[in-house]
Amino acid sequence: MSPDDERDPMPDSPPDSAHDPAYDRALGMGCPISRRDFVNGMAVAAGAVLAPGRMLGGHPWWLFQDGEYAPERDPHYYPPGLTGLRGDHAGSFEVAHQMRDGGAAALIADARPTRETFDLVIVGGGISGLAAAYFYRKTAGPSARILVLDNHDDFGGHAKRNEFQVGGQTLLGYGGAQSLDGPDNYSPAAKALLADAGVVPKRFYTAFDQQFFPSRHLGNGIFFDRETFGADHLTTGAGAKPWADVLAGAPLSERVRRDLTRLYEEEHDYLPGLTRAQKRARLARMSYRDYLVHVAGVTPDAIPYFQRITADLWCAGIDVISALSPYNDGFRAGYRGMGLGDEDPAPGTRIGPTPPDGEDPYIFHFPDGNASLARLLVRRLVPGAAAGTTMDDIVTARVNYAKLDDPAHTVRIRLNSTAVRVRHVGDPTSAREVDVTYLRGGKAWTVRAPHVVLACWNSVSAYLCPELPEPQRQAMLSGVKEPFVYTNVALRNWNAWSALGVNFVYAPGSYYSIAELDFPVSLGTYHFARTPADPIVVHMMRAPCKPGLARRDQYRAGRAELLATPFEVMERNTRDQLARMLGGGQFDPARDIAAITVNRWAHGYAYEYDPYSDPPPPKGQVRPCVMARQPFGRITIANSDAGASAYANSAIDQAHRAVAELGRAVTSGQ
Ligand SMILES: Cc1cc2nc3c(=O)[nH]c(=O)nc-3n(C[C@H](O)[C@H](O)[C@H](O)COP(=O)(O)OP(=O)(O)OC[C@H]3O[C@@H](n4cnc5c(N)ncnc54)[C@H](O)[C@@H]3O)c2cc1C
């Protein structure tokens, strides 16, 4: 018997599951996991000890070497290896918030010129910013000098890599953008970029073991939580067994059970007498909630089950998302027999495990998600940044962060640098240069260049560049970024999942609405867990939506919630949910959890237009995103926000357009 077997049984969670010392102990809240790499959100390099009181202006003293702020040159600097609160980590957003609140003048009062020469400055080092660097260099030639500024401690933006060390093994996880969705349907420019970066989509057919979970009899589960449904209960076999069997024993009334079974299984036309086009138009104008209750005749008691089925794609519940969108996204409950056609989902509009018939399987996934695409681009742009030549070897290549901003190179990526002012030198209609002022290590610097691409978020650009025409600024502000949490939990084993027969759990009422084992992808020398005794990453998603508010207000409220929630609360909720979901499989959070990384994306997905919350504009008018992305003098606008589409292909396509709009000046070198 191992010491673990002698543990006391897990006590019941207290009513509010918070601050009960005995329950906290059972959850493992005091266990020495690596989350404490972070002190107030500031990264501490491995091995470095941060003594209390040794902070300079909010930064650890050791970041200032020889008087220069250059954390990236520390050999221990390795952001992917940090755990704790990541995503929009502390230190990445405070300056931008100060700028938004009218403090830009104070921030840049003592700005000094860097005296560097660049042809292009790009604000934002996500997929779009990196793609803009790629396209510009392709057009202007290899001698073009490009500076990419990003406020985070890592490049890639939402395409974020999380690493864990468990039992001598490195585990990879995606802290943000998960997969390339349907890359065969990308635009020619985006396909060319992927190919040039080294991505070969067909390689995923062998890298992603689509039989891994089915062959081990693992499938979808649903977790009903006590607070929402009256009792904790995990069902298994969803989508594989008859729904009556799946729901047997679930804490649901007979009526709810009947309604769910009907919606999932019966072919029924709930809008008889209408053509397909008329049905689609009707569905577009009502919420999915209203469709279920008022058209499909579902009891309102069933709504808590459905409330968050739209959360992973829309960061919002079914109260504010049209009844057409779940169908377009591949969800089928309540649509069987409606004859809505299969012309949708459109390419690049869906994230989720179950492709509708005829669509590419959802397999275009690197172990660190789209972070590998960012890393491939960086390897292409910056000599010596990462070893290797293929999409396989990028997975385990270690990026040399000291190389990213090397004066010897033409493309430079400057992290930990928040742009606070972008302004033409003179009249925007005739100016030949633009000043970009940014803060780095508490100091303001100005760099001057003939071209600027804003590949940061629209909501930032509106403040960053106050000389933009007011209607354009307002258009930028109209799309509210969708807040999201992607938590990665490194487990020492996944015995409990295996015992329960689940690899994916929908939890409609819990803190996270989705919890799933990582995708079974092996690339290069990186191998997915082979047996349940192997360590693994569990991925959990939370959209902090607030039913009852208008869609944009839900996002604003969700963002406020994320920024106000300390890591400890998120950790407790994570442990509590896993303990209750997997308790039947003998999961012990104190024993089985090795590390937790919460990727908090207060500014997550680009705002997408759903026909219920954003009906099409009147004829002759354009969507705000189109107005927001108009070029302005020597400044053009990239980022997935510019396409109102939260996908890598949008980020790339918008970069392609933004670089093209820089115009003849790019090729003539003016
Ligand atoms: C949790 C999550 C999951 C996702 N999953 C997928 C997926 O599976 N597939 C998919 O295709 N897409 C996914 N997306 C969408 C993703 O946003 C896009 O695919 C793409 O990565 C966006 O790239 P971007 O460069 O446009 O924006 P971002 O990645 O947001 O990059 C913009 C960068 O600009 C920086 N910035 C902002 N202001 C400033 C400033 N003032 N100074 C300097 N830098 C600044 C930002 O901090 C950020 O680093 C996901 C997004 C999120 C949040």
The ligand as a Gaussian input file, in Angstrom:
#p B3LYP/6-31G(d) Opt

LIG

0 1
 C       -8.590000      31.255000     -25.691000
 C       -8.534000      31.408000     -27.179000
 C       -8.625000      30.297000     -28.004000
 C       -8.557000      30.438000     -29.384000
 N       -8.592000      29.311000     -30.173000
 C       -8.413000      29.437000     -31.517000
 C       -8.311000      28.280000     -32.351000
 O       -8.399000      27.150000     -31.900000
 N       -8.103000      28.465000     -33.671000
 C       -7.993000      29.703000     -34.227000
 O       -7.777000      29.808000     -35.429000
 N       -8.091000      30.801000     -33.454000
 C       -8.292000      30.698000     -32.120000
 N       -8.364000      31.817000     -31.336000
 C       -8.388000      33.138000     -31.973000
 C       -7.059000      33.859000     -32.005000
 O       -7.323000      35.093000     -31.422000
 C       -6.573000      34.040000     -33.436000
 O       -6.468000      32.816000     -34.090000
 C       -5.196000      34.687000     -33.554000
 O       -4.250000      33.993000     -32.802000
 C       -5.250000      36.147000     -33.206000
 O       -4.023000      36.742000     -33.543000
 P       -3.863000      38.298000     -33.564000
 O       -2.451000      38.591000     -33.846000
 O       -4.901000      38.865000     -34.459000
 O       -4.248000      38.786000     -32.089000
 P       -3.525000      38.503000     -30.717000
 O       -3.117000      37.106000     -30.623000
 O       -4.437000      39.039000     -29.672000
 O       -2.202000      39.386000     -30.778000
 C       -2.210000      40.784000     -30.610000
 C       -1.073000      41.142000     -29.711000
 O       -0.994000      42.576000     -29.616000
 C       -0.661000      42.855000     -28.290000
 N       -0.928000      44.244000     -27.939000
 C       -2.123000      44.809000     -27.619000
 N       -1.944000      46.104000     -27.310000
 C       -0.627000      46.356000     -27.415000
 C        0.154000      47.515000     -27.200000
 N       -0.392000      48.680000     -26.849000
 N        1.495000      47.430000     -27.367000
 C        2.071000      46.265000     -27.731000
 N        1.363000      45.140000     -27.965000
 C        0.021000      45.190000     -27.804000
 C       -1.522000      41.882000     -27.532000
 O       -1.194000      41.793000     -26.181000
 C       -1.255000      40.615000     -28.303000
 O       -0.102000      39.987000     -27.830000
 C       -8.428000      31.714000     -29.946000
 C       -8.363000      32.844000     -29.116000
 C       -8.412000      32.692000     -27.744000
 C       -8.347000      33.901000     -26.859000

